[in-house]
Amino acid sequence: MAATRHLAVIVGSLRKESFNRKLAVALQAIAPASLALEIVEIGQLPLYNQDDDVDPPPPSAAFKQKIAAADAVLFVTPEYNRSVPGVLKNAIDIASRPYGKSAWDGKPGAVISVSPGAIGAFGANHHLRQSLVFLNVPTLPQPEAYIGGAADLFDAAGALKKPETKAFLEKFLGAFAQWIEKTAR
């Protein structure tokens, strides 16, 4: 049996009652024993500034170190204007710079997009995948995860209330665990 893999979970929403955060917490509860999921916060990060590459602000340096220490990364994101939220793009930039010293390089990744709408933030999911190709993050190709109807997914305690969604997410996490073992350096 493989060792436990430590995943950095990046939630692309800062909203206190974010559906994406609720889903990330629910994923922690249903993850197989081979995956340890840790939500790595991005709300405290300053805006990326290339002038800081030599001596990054402490929150940026700490974030980049957490990404570097993770075995893999899981993005859970909403869609803003058919793309990823600016706060998520900022976090990606911080951990990828300076050029040639990216903390993302070679880390297995996966994307789950979450939305109250019917198409489950499809645009953000695919836009993020474009960036991940450039960052050399081998991203889980299947199953794709577009979670729509998020307003009806959780009970009052934040647990998943739809058995079919829970079953899909368990399948997704199982596939991601296999993907990590296949692609990890």
Order of alpha helices (4+ residues) and beta strands (2+ residues): beta-alpha-beta-alpha-beta-alpha-beta-alpha-beta-alpha
